[in-house]
């Protein structure tokens, strides 16, 4: 029931079609591609190469800004930056990801044929942003390069990669995106130590240049392997949004809770190394705290992602995550004067606070009444619901709520003609395929598809 219509359509036809005529509402004939010309989903060399390439991109490009706490601690000790609000650099890099997410996702859906071009636009911004930052002499220059340039580049290339993964992994989508979601956490285990060592030995200029070269060498050769499975169209049309969810109290409860949680979410990851230095610990111990938090992040995301798929109410899971994060911050971090207590805080906070992020998909399914949305919400929303850490910039806080409001628009990129063609193909396949599943599941799928034809 979680699989999208794209899974059924891919077995019969590609997504190549013409756009809907706006003048008379008629739909032109879609250009179908036989299923035998499409590579198989959920396995095989092409699917795995895209997944591995996406994992490396996610680990390096998202793992770098999540380790900014090490840079925060180092920059604050330099005379030229001692009076600057250093945290703005890190929050700009991550804040632009959220601020630009709706536009990047929309561009990916509107111009599916140019997804690779988006990657080639964003990737140089990440590399040259770090390279330009190595020549920065002022705080403003660091914000513009390590913050703005890097953040813009990352959000630009991120959504095309997610869209490509969405085409290659269907039945095993949970495994694929679980692996991608854990990439930054796994990278964060080692990256703080590497950055800390480079900063202490060579300074920030050489560290940034080495990071730029490392990202270019490790990710650049993988770009040719990033490609979609389905034949792309030149353009696509965003479907009209049903705004009825704005009248549902549950939507506002979840939106406000996500907004409030985001207001304080990222402070520990930014300031923990600086706090460790303030109480007498060395910079290596500060990096260790971030690494431990990243380990807990991976465990928490997997644990609560798994629990949210079960029959446990998402409201209970969200309350547990929020409550434990709050208790850890007030009771442990506020009174911690030693490394063991800070390590305990990193474990508890990392596990529960990052686990909250995995609740957003489950939250989305609770305030939508349609069977179609309930059945396929995970796949339709994965493009705009990539779980990741919140930022502390005021603009991105507002985007947390607006992201949830705009998701139905961003994730309905197929034109009416393409949707109807796919739906008819899917109904025909269910009727003819004797191995598609039991009668109940087939009936549910047919009712769902038939309801969509009436839209």
Secondary structure, 3 states (H helix, E strand, C coil): CCCCHHHHHHCCCCCCCCCECCCCCCECCCCCCCHHHCCCCCCCHHHHHHHHHHHHHHHHHHHHHHCHHHHHHHHCCCHHHCCCCCHHHHHHHHHHHHHCHHHHHHHHHHCHHHHHHHHHHHHHHHHHHHHHHCCCCCHHHHHHHHHHHHHHHHHHHHHHHHHHHHHHCCCCHHHHHHHHHHHHHHHHHHHHHHHHHHHHHHHHHHHHHHHHHHHHHHHHCCHHHCCCCCCCCCCCCCCCCCHHHHHCHHHHHHHHHHHHHHHHHCHHHHHHHHHHHHCCCCHHHHHHHHHHHHHHHHHHHHHHHHHHCCCCCHHHHHHHHHHHHHHHHHHHHHHCCCHHHHHHHHHHHHHHHHHHHCHHHHHHHHCCCCHHHHHHHHHHHCCCCCCCCCCCCHHHHHHHHHHHHHHHHHCCCCCHHHHHHHHHHHHHHHHHCCCCCCHHHHHHHHHHHHHHHHC
